């Protein structure tokens, strides 16, 4: 399957210390919305980089590592 991400929304769940990830996907033919429930302490490829990561000289390396882990 090939397509592109239309949107990513990350919210905190009201219960269970979870994050709710809503991801809009399309293949330019049709679109779907996926929902992923992650643990609050779990980092995913969809989470923004931290201030520490952004100020690092290795931003590209950090991003590539997170993509490889999430693939």
mmCIF file of the N, C-alpha and C atoms, coordinates in Angstrom:
data_MODEL
# 
_entry.id   MODEL 
# 
loop_
_atom_site.group_PDB 
_atom_site.id 
_atom_site.type_symbol 
_atom_site.label_atom_id 
_atom_site.label_alt_id 
_atom_site.label_comp_id 
_atom_site.label_asym_id 
_atom_site.label_entity_id 
_atom_site.label_seq_id 
_atom_site.pdbx_PDB_ins_code 
_atom_site.Cartn_x 
_atom_site.Cartn_y 
_atom_site.Cartn_z 
_atom_site.occupancy 
_atom_site.B_iso_or_equiv 
_atom_site.pdbx_formal_charge 
_atom_site.auth_seq_id 
_atom_site.auth_comp_id 
_atom_site.auth_asym_id 
_atom_site.auth_atom_id 
_atom_site.pdbx_PDB_model_num 
ATOM 1   N N  . UNK A 1 1  ? 0.829  -1.155 0.000  1.00 0.00 ? 1  UNK A N  1 
ATOM 2   C CA . UNK A 1 1  ? 0.000  0.000  0.000  1.00 0.00 ? 1  UNK A CA 1 
ATOM 3   C C  . UNK A 1 1  ? 0.892  1.242  0.000  1.00 0.00 ? 1  UNK A C  1 
ATOM 4   N N  . UNK A 1 2  ? 0.543  2.198  -0.836 1.00 0.00 ? 2  UNK A N  1 
ATOM 5   C CA . UNK A 1 2  ? 1.267  3.465  -0.898 1.00 0.00 ? 2  UNK A CA 1 
ATOM 6   C C  . UNK A 1 2  ? 0.270  4.597  -0.764 1.00 0.00 ? 2  UNK A C  1 
ATOM 7   N N  . UNK A 1 3  ? 0.662  5.641  -0.102 1.00 0.00 ? 3  UNK A N  1 
ATOM 8   C CA . UNK A 1 3  ? -0.212 6.786  0.080  1.00 0.00 ? 3  UNK A CA 1 
ATOM 9   C C  . UNK A 1 3  ? 0.518  7.868  0.836  1.00 0.00 ? 3  UNK A C  1 
ATOM 10  N N  . UNK A 1 4  ? -0.258 8.800  1.343  1.00 0.00 ? 4  UNK A N  1 
ATOM 11  C CA . UNK A 1 4  ? 0.362  9.863  2.128  1.00 0.00 ? 4  UNK A CA 1 
ATOM 12  C C  . UNK A 1 4  ? -0.492 10.197 3.336  1.00 0.00 ? 4  UNK A C  1 
ATOM 13  N N  . UNK A 1 5  ? 0.168  10.786 4.308  1.00 0.00 ? 5  UNK A N  1 
ATOM 14  C CA . UNK A 1 5  ? -0.492 11.185 5.546  1.00 0.00 ? 5  UNK A CA 1 
ATOM 15  C C  . UNK A 1 5  ? -1.118 12.556 5.321  1.00 0.00 ? 5  UNK A C  1 
ATOM 16  N N  . UNK A 1 6  ? -2.406 12.651 5.585  1.00 0.00 ? 6  UNK A N  1 
ATOM 17  C CA . UNK A 1 6  ? -3.111 13.924 5.457  1.00 0.00 ? 6  UNK A CA 1 
ATOM 18  C C  . UNK A 1 6  ? -3.053 14.734 6.747  1.00 0.00 ? 6  UNK A C  1 
ATOM 19  N N  . UNK A 1 7  ? -3.177 14.036 7.875  1.00 0.00 ? 7  UNK A N  1 
ATOM 20  C CA . UNK A 1 7  ? -3.201 14.741 9.157  1.00 0.00 ? 7  UNK A CA 1 
ATOM 21  C C  . UNK A 1 7  ? -2.793 13.805 10.282 1.00 0.00 ? 7  UNK A C  1 
ATOM 22  N N  . UNK A 1 8  ? -2.265 14.401 11.332 1.00 0.00 ? 8  UNK A N  1 
ATOM 23  C CA . UNK A 1 8  ? -1.950 13.676 12.560 1.00 0.00 ? 8  UNK A CA 1 
ATOM 24  C C  . UNK A 1 8  ? -2.427 14.544 13.720 1.00 0.00 ? 8  UNK A C  1 
ATOM 25  N N  . UNK A 1 9  ? -3.220 13.955 14.586 1.00 0.00 ? 9  UNK A N  1 
ATOM 26  C CA . UNK A 1 9  ? -3.688 14.650 15.777 1.00 0.00 ? 9  UNK A CA 1 
ATOM 27  C C  . UNK A 1 9  ? -3.351 13.774 16.981 1.00 0.00 ? 9  UNK A C  1 
ATOM 28  N N  . UNK A 1 10 ? -2.737 14.372 17.991 1.00 0.00 ? 10 UNK A N  1 
ATOM 29  C CA . UNK A 1 10 ? -2.362 13.640 19.202 1.00 0.00 ? 10 UNK A CA 1 
ATOM 30  C C  . UNK A 1 10 ? -3.089 14.274 20.383 1.00 0.00 ? 10 UNK A C  1 
ATOM 31  N N  . UNK A 1 11 ? -3.837 13.446 21.114 1.00 0.00 ? 11 UNK A N  1 
ATOM 32  C CA . UNK A 1 11 ? -4.571 13.928 22.293 1.00 0.00 ? 11 UNK A CA 1 
ATOM 33  C C  . UNK A 1 11 ? -4.276 13.018 23.471 1.00 0.00 ? 11 UNK A C  1 
ATOM 34  N N  . UNK A 1 12 ? -4.422 13.564 24.655 1.00 0.00 ? 12 UNK A N  1 
ATOM 35  C CA . UNK A 1 12 ? -4.325 12.743 25.863 1.00 0.00 ? 12 UNK A CA 1 
ATOM 36  C C  . UNK A 1 12 ? -5.698 12.144 26.145 1.00 0.00 ? 12 UNK A C  1 
ATOM 37  N N  . UNK A 1 13 ? -5.709 10.875 26.494 1.00 0.00 ? 13 UNK A N  1 
ATOM 38  C CA . UNK A 1 13 ? -6.954 10.196 26.848 1.00 0.00 ? 13 UNK A CA 1 
ATOM 39  C C  . UNK A 1 13 ? -7.418 10.670 28.218 1.00 0.00 ? 13 UNK A C  1 
ATOM 40  N N  . UNK A 1 14 ? -8.714 10.664 28.425 1.00 0.00 ? 14 UNK A N  1 
ATOM 41  C CA . UNK A 1 14 ? -9.248 11.061 29.726 1.00 0.00 ? 14 UNK A CA 1 
ATOM 42  C C  . UNK A 1 14 ? -9.050 9.968  30.773 1.00 0.00 ? 14 UNK A C  1 
ATOM 43  N N  . UNK A 1 15 ? -8.773 8.772  30.339 1.00 0.00 ? 15 UNK A N  1 
ATOM 44  C CA . UNK A 1 15 ? -8.590 7.642  31.262 1.00 0.00 ? 15 UNK A CA 1 
ATOM 45  C C  . UNK A 1 15 ? -7.351 6.843  30.846 1.00 0.00 ? 15 UNK A C  1 
ATOM 46  N N  . UNK A 1 16 ? -6.827 6.092  31.757 1.00 0.00 ? 16 UNK A N  1 
ATOM 47  C CA . UNK A 1 16 ? -5.776 5.093  31.492 1.00 0.00 ? 16 UNK A CA 1 
ATOM 48  C C  . UNK A 1 16 ? -4.408 5.649  31.114 1.00 0.00 ? 16 UNK A C  1 
ATOM 49  N N  . UNK A 1 17 ? -4.154 6.926  31.307 1.00 0.00 ? 17 UNK A N  1 
ATOM 50  C CA . UNK A 1 17 ? -2.843 7.496  30.961 1.00 0.00 ? 17 UNK A CA 1 
ATOM 51  C C  . UNK A 1 17 ? -2.381 7.083  29.569 1.00 0.00 ? 17 UNK A C  1 
ATOM 52  N N  . UNK A 1 18 ? -3.219 7.293  28.601 1.00 0.00 ? 18 UNK A N  1 
ATOM 53  C CA . UNK A 1 18 ? -2.927 6.925  27.214 1.00 0.00 ? 18 UNK A CA 1 
ATOM 54  C C  . UNK A 1 18 ? -2.930 8.156  26.318 1.00 0.00 ? 18 UNK A C  1 
ATOM 55  N N  . UNK A 1 19 ? -2.285 8.026  25.173 1.00 0.00 ? 19 UNK A N  1 
ATOM 56  C CA . UNK A 1 19 ? -2.350 9.034  24.122 1.00 0.00 ? 19 UNK A CA 1 
ATOM 57  C C  . UNK A 1 19 ? -3.211 8.455  23.003 1.00 0.00 ? 19 UNK A C  1 
ATOM 58  N N  . UNK A 1 20 ? -3.974 9.309  22.352 1.00 0.00 ? 20 UNK A N  1 
ATOM 59  C CA . UNK A 1 20 ? -4.798 8.897  21.223 1.00 0.00 ? 20 UNK A CA 1 
ATOM 60  C C  . UNK A 1 20 ? -4.240 9.576  19.977 1.00 0.00 ? 20 UNK A C  1 
ATOM 61  N N  . UNK A 1 21 ? -3.813 8.773  19.022 1.00 0.00 ? 21 UNK A N  1 
ATOM 62  C CA . UNK A 1 21 ? -3.279 9.276  17.762 1.00 0.00 ? 21 UNK A CA 1 
ATOM 63  C C  . UNK A 1 21 ? -4.335 9.062  16.685 1.00 0.00 ? 21 UNK A C  1 
ATOM 64  N N  . UNK A 1 22 ? -4.761 10.141 16.031 1.00 0.00 ? 22 UNK A N  1 
ATOM 65  C CA . UNK A 1 22 ? -5.694 10.055 14.899 1.00 0.00 ? 22 UNK A CA 1 
ATOM 66  C C  . UNK A 1 22 ? -4.912 10.423 13.654 1.00 0.00 ? 22 UNK A C  1 
ATOM 67  N N  . UNK A 1 23 ? -4.859 9.506  12.694 1.00 0.00 ? 23 UNK A N  1 
ATOM 68  C CA . UNK A 1 23 ? -4.057 9.693  11.491 1.00 0.00 ? 23 UNK A CA 1 
ATOM 69  C C  . UNK A 1 23 ? -4.949 9.593  10.268 1.00 0.00 ? 23 UNK A C  1 
ATOM 70  N N  . UNK A 1 24 ? -4.975 10.644 9.468  1.00 0.00 ? 24 UNK A N  1 
ATOM 71  C CA . UNK A 1 24 ? -5.713 10.634 8.210  1.00 0.00 ? 24 UNK A CA 1 
ATOM 72  C C  . UNK A 1 24 ? -4.792 10.206 7.084  1.00 0.00 ? 24 UNK A C  1 
ATOM 73  N N  . UNK A 1 25 ? -5.199 9.208  6.289  1.00 0.00 ? 25 UNK A N  1 
ATOM 74  C CA . UNK A 1 25 ? -4.378 8.658  5.203  1.00 0.00 ? 25 UNK A CA 1 
ATOM 75  C C  . UNK A 1 25 ? -5.154 8.679  3.889  1.00 0.00 ? 25 UNK A C  1 
ATOM 76  N N  . UNK A 1 26 ? -4.426 8.852  2.780  1.00 0.00 ? 26 UNK A N  1 
ATOM 77  C CA . UNK A 1 26 ? -5.058 8.786  1.468  1.00 0.00 ? 26 UNK A CA 1 
ATOM 78  C C  . UNK A 1 26 ? -4.110 8.159  0.458  1.00 0.00 ? 26 UNK A C  1 
ATOM 79  N N  . UNK A 1 27 ? -4.699 7.544  -0.570 1.00 0.00 ? 27 UNK A N  1 
ATOM 80  C CA . UNK A 1 27 ? -3.925 7.066  -1.718 1.00 0.00 ? 27 UNK A CA 1 
ATOM 81  C C  . UNK A 1 27 ? -4.381 7.818  -2.968 1.00 0.00 ? 27 UNK A C  1 
ATOM 82  N N  . UNK A 1 28 ? -5.046 8.949  -2.765 1.00 0.00 ? 28 UNK A N  1 
ATOM 83  C CA . UNK A 1 28 ? -5.619 9.798  -3.809 1.00 0.00 ? 28 UNK A CA 1 
ATOM 84  C C  . UNK A 1 28 ? -6.772 9.133  -4.542 1.00 0.00 ? 28 UNK A C  1 
ATOM 85  N N  . UNK A 1 29 ? -7.205 7.993  -4.057 1.00 0.00 ? 29 UNK A N  1 
ATOM 86  C CA . UNK A 1 29 ? -8.386 7.305  -4.560 1.00 0.00 ? 29 UNK A CA 1 
ATOM 87  C C  . UNK A 1 29 ? -9.469 7.317  -3.501 1.00 0.00 ? 29 UNK A C  1 
ATOM 88  N N  . UNK A 1 30 ? -9.043 7.011  -2.291 1.00 0.00 ? 30 UNK A N  1 
ATOM 89  C CA . UNK A 1 30 ? -9.934 7.048  -1.136 1.00 0.00 ? 30 UNK A CA 1 
ATOM 90  C C  . UNK A 1 30 ? -9.098 7.400  0.090  1.00 0.00 ? 30 UNK A C  1 
ATOM 91  N N  . UNK A 1 31 ? -9.789 7.731  1.170  1.00 0.00 ? 31 UNK A N  1 
ATOM 92  C CA . UNK A 1 31 ? -9.108 8.136  2.399  1.00 0.00 ? 31 UNK A CA 1 
ATOM 93  C C  . UNK A 1 31 ? -9.695 7.392  3.586  1.00 0.00 ? 31 UNK A C  1 
ATOM 94  N N  . UNK A 1 32 ? -8.852 7.201  4.603  1.00 0.00 ? 32 UNK A N  1 
ATOM 95  C CA . UNK A 1 32 ? -9.305 6.579  5.843  1.00 0.00 ? 32 UNK A CA 1 
ATOM 96  C C  . UNK A 1 32 ? -8.711 7.331  7.028  1.00 0.00 ? 32 UNK A C  1 
ATOM 97  N N  . UNK A 1 33 ? -9.302 7.154  8.183  1.00 0.00 ? 33 UNK A N  1 
ATOM 98  C CA . UNK A 1 33 ? -8.767 7.701  9.416  1.00 0.00 ? 33 UNK A CA 1 
ATOM 99  C C  . UNK A 1 33 ? -8.452 6.523  10.341 1.00 0.00 ? 33 UNK A C  1 
ATOM 100 N N  . UNK A 1 34 ? -7.233 6.475  10.813 1.00 0.00 ? 34 UNK A N  1 
ATOM 101 C CA . UNK A 1 34 ? -6.798 5.411  11.725 1.00 0.00 ? 34 UNK A CA 1 
ATOM 102 C C  . UNK A 1 34 ? -6.657 6.001  13.120 1.00 0.00 ? 34 UNK A C  1 
ATOM 103 N N  . UNK A 1 35 ? -6.961 5.200  14.119 1.00 0.00 ? 35 UNK A N  1 
ATOM 104 C CA . UNK A 1 35 ? -6.814 5.619  15.507 1.00 0.00 ? 35 UNK A CA 1 
ATOM 105 C C  . UNK A 1 35 ? -5.886 4.618  16.196 1.00 0.00 ? 35 UNK A C  1 
ATOM 106 N N  . UNK A 1 36 ? -4.890 5.148  16.882 1.00 0.00 ? 36 UNK A N  1 
ATOM 107 C CA . UNK A 1 36 ? -3.940 4.317  17.612 1.00 0.00 ? 36 UNK A CA 1 
ATOM 108 C C  . UNK A 1 36 ? -3.928 4.783  19.065 1.00 0.00 ? 36 UNK A C  1 
ATOM 109 N N  . UNK A 1 37 ? -4.053 3.847  19.993 1.00 0.00 ? 37 UNK A N  1 
ATOM 110 C CA . UNK A 1 37 ? -4.003 4.146  21.418 1.00 0.00 ? 37 UNK A CA 1 
ATOM 111 C C  . UNK A 1 37 ? -2.640 3.729  21.943 1.00 0.00 ? 37 UNK A C  1 
ATOM 112 N N  . UNK A 1 38 ? -1.841 4.710  22.330 1.00 0.00 ? 38 UNK A N  1 
ATOM 113 C CA . UNK A 1 38 ? -0.506 4.421  22.827 1.00 0.00 ? 38 UNK A CA 1 
ATOM 114 C C  . UNK A 1 38 ? -0.384 4.733  24.302 1.00 0.00 ? 38 UNK A C  1 
ATOM 115 N N  . UNK A 1 39 ? 0.625  4.150  24.927 1.00 0.00 ? 39 UNK A N  1 
ATOM 116 C CA . UNK A 1 39 ? 0.898  4.446  26.329 1.00 0.00 ? 39 UNK A CA 1 
ATOM 117 C C  . UNK A 1 39 ? 1.494  5.849  26.431 1.00 0.00 ? 39 UNK A C  1 
ATOM 118 N N  . UNK A 1 40 ? 1.213  6.514  27.529 1.00 0.00 ? 40 UNK A N  1 
ATOM 119 C CA . UNK A 1 40 ? 1.695  7.881  27.708 1.00 0.00 ? 40 UNK A CA 1 
ATOM 120 C C  . UNK A 1 40 ? 3.221  7.949  27.732 1.00 0.00 ? 40 UNK A C  1 
ATOM 121 N N  . UNK A 1 41 ? 3.869  6.916  28.265 1.00 0.00 ? 41 UNK A N  1 
ATOM 122 C CA . UNK A 1 41 ? 5.328  6.905  28.360 1.00 0.00 ? 41 UNK A CA 1 
ATOM 123 C C  . UNK A 1 41 ? 6.003  6.370  27.095 1.00 0.00 ? 41 UNK A C  1 
ATOM 124 N N  . UNK A 1 42 ? 5.237  6.020  26.090 1.00 0.00 ? 42 UNK A N  1 
ATOM 125 C CA . UNK A 1 42 ? 5.759  5.448  24.852 1.00 0.00 ? 42 UNK A CA 1 
ATOM 126 C C  . UNK A 1 42 ? 5.945  6.552  23.807 1.00 0.00 ? 42 UNK A C  1 
ATOM 127 N N  . UNK A 1 43 ? 7.136  6.634  23.224 1.00 0.00 ? 43 UNK A N  1 
ATOM 128 C CA . UNK A 1 43 ? 7.388  7.608  22.156 1.00 0.00 ? 43 UNK A CA 1 
ATOM 129 C C  . UNK A 1 43 ? 7.128  6.918  20.826 1.00 0.00 ? 43 UNK A C  1 
ATOM 130 N N  . UNK A 1 44 ? 6.505  7.632  19.922 1.00 0.00 ? 44 UNK A N  1 
ATOM 131 C CA . UNK A 1 44 ? 6.263  7.100  18.580 1.00 0.00 ? 44 UNK A CA 1 
ATOM 132 C C  . UNK A 1 44 ? 6.844  8.042  17.547 1.00 0.00 ? 44 UNK A C  1 
ATOM 133 N N  . UNK A 1 45 ? 6.862  7.610  16.326 1.00 0.00 ? 45 UNK A N  1 
ATOM 134 C CA . UNK A 1 45 ? 7.350  8.432  15.225 1.00 0.00 ? 45 UNK A CA 1 
ATOM 135 C C  . UNK A 1 45 ? 6.489  9.681  15.051 1.00 0.00 ? 45 UNK A C  1 
ATOM 136 N N  . UNK A 1 46 ? 5.255  9.628  15.520 1.00 0.00 ? 46 UNK A N  1 
ATOM 137 C CA . UNK A 1 46 ? 4.330  10.749 15.345 1.00 0.00 ? 46 UNK A CA 1 
ATOM 138 C C  . UNK A 1 46 ? 4.512  11.839 16.390 1.00 0.00 ? 46 UNK A C  1 
ATOM 139 N N  . UNK A 1 47 ? 5.205  11.544 17.480 1.00 0.00 ? 47 UNK A N  1 
ATOM 140 C CA . UNK A 1 47 ? 5.419  12.549 18.521 1.00 0.00 ? 47 UNK A CA 1 
ATOM 141 C C  . UNK A 1 47 ? 6.419  13.594 18.030 1.00 0.00 ? 47 UNK A C  1 
ATOM 142 N N  . UNK A 1 48 ? 6.178  14.857 18.371 1.00 0.00 ? 48 UNK A N  1 
ATOM 143 C CA . UNK A 1 48 ? 7.143  15.897 17.983 1.00 0.00 ? 48 UNK A CA 1 
ATOM 144 C C  . UNK A 1 48 ? 8.473  15.697 18.709 1.00 0.00 ? 48 UNK A C  1 
ATOM 145 N N  . UNK A 1 49 ? 9.537  16.216 18.127 1.00 0.00 ? 49 UNK A N  1 
ATOM 146 C CA . UNK A 1 49 ? 10.845 16.145 18.770 1.00 0.00 ? 49 UNK A CA 1 
ATOM 147 C C  . UNK A 1 49 ? 10.851 17.025 20.010 1.00 0.00 ? 49 UNK A C  1 
ATOM 148 N N  . UNK A 1 50 ? 11.600 16.605 21.017 1.00 0.00 ? 50 UNK A N  1 
ATOM 149 C CA . UNK A 1 50 ? 11.718 17.399 22.245 1.00 0.00 ? 50 UNK A CA 1 
ATOM 150 C C  . UNK A 1 50 ? 12.641 18.587 21.992 1.00 0.00 ? 50 UNK A C  1 
ATOM 151 N N  . UNK A 1 51 ? 12.621 19.554 22.900 1.00 0.00 ? 51 UNK A N  1 
ATOM 152 C CA . UNK A 1 51 ? 13.514 20.718 22.789 1.00 0.00 ? 51 UNK A CA 1 
ATOM 153 C C  . UNK A 1 51 ? 14.979 20.269 22.743 1.00 0.00 ? 51 UNK A C  1 
ATOM 154 N N  . UNK A 1 52 ? 15.292 19.272 23.564 1.00 0.00 ? 52 UNK A N  1 
ATOM 155 C CA . UNK A 1 52 ? 16.666 18.753 23.605 1.00 0.00 ? 52 UNK A CA 1 
ATOM 156 C C  . UNK A 1 52 ? 17.053 18.152 22.254 1.00 0.00 ? 52 UNK A C  1 
ATOM 157 N N  . UNK A 1 53 ? 16.155 17.384 21.662 1.00 0.00 ? 53 UNK A N  1 
ATOM 158 C CA . UNK A 1 53 ? 16.432 16.780 20.357 1.00 0.00 ? 53 UNK A CA 1 
ATOM 159 C C  . UNK A 1 53 ? 16.567 17.848 19.269 1.00 0.00 ? 53 UNK A C  1 
ATOM 160 N N  . UNK A 1 54 ? 15.716 18.876 19.315 1.00 0.00 ? 54 UNK A N  1 
ATOM 161 C CA . UNK A 1 54 ? 15.770 19.943 18.317 1.00 0.00 ? 54 UNK A CA 1 
ATOM 162 C C  . UNK A 1 54 ? 17.062 20.749 18.399 1.00 0.00 ? 54 UNK A C  1 
ATOM 163 N N  . UNK A 1 55 ? 17.604 20.914 19.604 1.00 0.00 ? 55 UNK A N  1 
ATOM 164 C CA . UNK A 1 55 ? 18.831 21.702 19.776 1.00 0.00 ? 55 UNK A CA 1 
ATOM 165 C C  . UNK A 1 55 ? 20.084 20.873 19.523 1.00 0.00 ? 55 UNK A C  1 
ATOM 166 N N  . UNK A 1 56 ? 19.912 19.583 19.318 1.00 0.00 ? 56 UNK A N  1 
ATOM 167 C CA . UNK A 1 56 ? 21.048 18.694 19.091 1.00 0.00 ? 56 UNK A CA 1 
ATOM 168 C C  . UNK A 1 56 ? 21.609 18.878 17.683 1.00 0.00 ? 56 UNK A C  1 
ATOM 169 N N  . UNK A 1 57 ? 22.904 18.613 17.539 1.00 0.00 ? 57 UNK A N  1 
ATOM 170 C CA . UNK A 1 57 ? 23.542 18.644 16.219 1.00 0.00 ? 57 UNK A CA 1 
ATOM 171 C C  . UNK A 1 57 ? 23.147 17.421 15.394 1.00 0.00 ? 57 UNK A C  1 
ATOM 172 N N  . UNK A 1 58 ? 22.471 16.462 16.019 1.00 0.00 ? 58 UNK A N  1 
ATOM 173 C CA . UNK A 1 58 ? 22.150 15.196 15.365 1.00 0.00 ? 58 UNK A CA 1 
ATOM 174 C C  . UNK A 1 58 ? 20.655 15.070 15.049 1.00 0.00 ? 58 UNK A C  1 
ATOM 175 N N  . UNK A 1 59 ? 19.962 16.175 14.754 1.00 0.00 ? 59 UNK A N  1 
ATOM 176 C CA . UNK A 1 59 ? 18.517 16.147 14.519 1.00 0.00 ? 59 UNK A CA 1 
ATOM 177 C C  . UNK A 1 59 ? 18.152 15.171 13.404 1.00 0.00 ? 59 UNK A C  1 
ATOM 178 N N  . UNK A 1 60 ? 18.873 15.213 12.305 1.00 0.00 ? 60 UNK A N  1 
ATOM 179 C CA . UNK A 1 60 ? 18.574 14.328 11.166 1.00 0.00 ? 60 UNK A CA 1 
ATOM 180 C C  . UNK A 1 60 ? 18.743 12.870 11.576 1.00 0.00 ? 60 UNK A C  1 
ATOM 181 N N  . UNK A 1 61 ? 19.825 12.574 12.286 1.00 0.00 ? 61 UNK A N  1 
ATOM 182 C CA . UNK A 1 61 ? 20.085 11.205 12.745 1.00 0.00 ? 61 UNK A CA 1 
ATOM 183 C C  . UNK A 1 61 ? 18.975 10.730 13.693 1.00 0.00 ? 61 UNK A C  1 
ATOM 184 N N  . UNK A 1 62 ? 18.531 11.590 14.586 1.00 0.00 ? 62 UNK A N  1 
ATOM 185 C CA . UNK A 1 62 ? 17.466 11.242 15.534 1.00 0.00 ? 62 UNK A CA 1 
ATOM 186 C C  . UNK A 1 62 ? 16.177 10.945 14.781 1.00 0.00 ? 62 UNK A C  1 
ATOM 187 N N  . UNK A 1 63 ? 15.834 11.793 13.801 1.00 0.00 ? 63 UNK A N  1 
ATOM 188 C CA . UNK A 1 63 ? 14.619 11.580 13.003 1.00 0.00 ? 63 UNK A CA 1 
ATOM 189 C C  . UNK A 1 63 ? 14.695 10.253 12.244 1.00 0.00 ? 63 UNK A C  1 
ATOM 190 N N  . UNK A 1 64 ? 15.839 9.984  11.610 1.00 0.00 ? 64 UNK A N  1 
ATOM 191 C CA . UNK A 1 64 ? 15.994 8.750  10.837 1.00 0.00 ? 64 UNK A CA 1 
ATOM 192 C C  . UNK A 1 64 ? 15.882 7.520  11.738 1.00 0.00 ? 64 UNK A C  1 
ATOM 193 N N  . UNK A 1 65 ? 16.433 7.599  12.932 1.00 0.00 ? 65 UNK A N  1 
ATOM 194 C CA . UNK A 1 65 ? 16.369 6.483  13.875 1.00 0.00 ? 65 UNK A CA 1 
ATOM 195 C C  . UNK A 1 65 ? 14.922 6.219  14.288 1.00 0.00 ? 65 UNK A C  1 
ATOM 196 N N  . UNK A 1 66 ? 14.149 7.280  14.528 1.00 0.00 ? 66 UNK A N  1 
ATOM 197 C CA . UNK A 1 66 ? 12.748 7.123  14.924 1.00 0.00 ? 66 UNK A CA 1 
ATOM 198 C C  . UNK A 1 66 ? 11.923 6.555  13.772 1.00 0.00 ? 66 UNK A C  1 
ATOM 199 N N  . UNK A 1 67 ? 12.216 6.955  12.542 1.00 0.00 ? 67 UNK A N  1 
ATOM 200 C CA . UNK A 1 67 ? 11.494 6.417  11.385 1.00 0.00 ? 67 UNK A CA 1 
ATOM 201 C C  . UNK A 1 67 ? 11.814 4.950  11.218 1.00 0.00 ? 67 UNK A C  1 
ATOM 202 N N  . UNK A 1 68 ? 13.076 4.566  11.328 1.00 0.00 ? 68 UNK A N  1 
ATOM 203 C CA . UNK A 1 68 ? 13.477 3.178  11.171 1.00 0.00 ? 68 UNK A CA 1 
ATOM 204 C C  . UNK A 1 68 ? 12.818 2.306  12.247 1.00 0.00 ? 68 UNK A C  1 
ATOM 205 N N  . UNK A 1 69 ? 12.719 2.828  13.474 1.00 0.00 ? 69 UNK A N  1 
ATOM 206 C CA . UNK A 1 69 ? 12.102 2.066  14.560 1.00 0.00 ? 69 UNK A CA 1 
ATOM 207 C C  . UNK A 1 69 ? 10.612 1.904  14.315 1.00 0.00 ? 69 UNK A C  1 
ATOM 208 N N  . UNK A 1 70 ? 9.975  2.929  13.747 1.00 0.00 ? 70 UNK A N  1 
ATOM 209 C CA . UNK A 1 70 ? 8.531  2.872  13.523 1.00 0.00 ? 70 UNK A CA 1 
ATOM 210 C C  . UNK A 1 70 ? 8.112  2.133  12.279 1.00 0.00 ? 70 UNK A C  1 
ATOM 211 N N  . UNK A 1 71 ? 9.050  1.841  11.382 1.00 0.00 ? 71 UNK A N  1 
ATOM 212 C CA . UNK A 1 71 ? 8.705  1.177  10.117 1.00 0.00 ? 71 UNK A CA 1 
ATOM 213 C C  . UNK A 1 71 ? 8.287  -0.242 10.282 1.00 0.00 ? 71 UNK A C  1 
# 
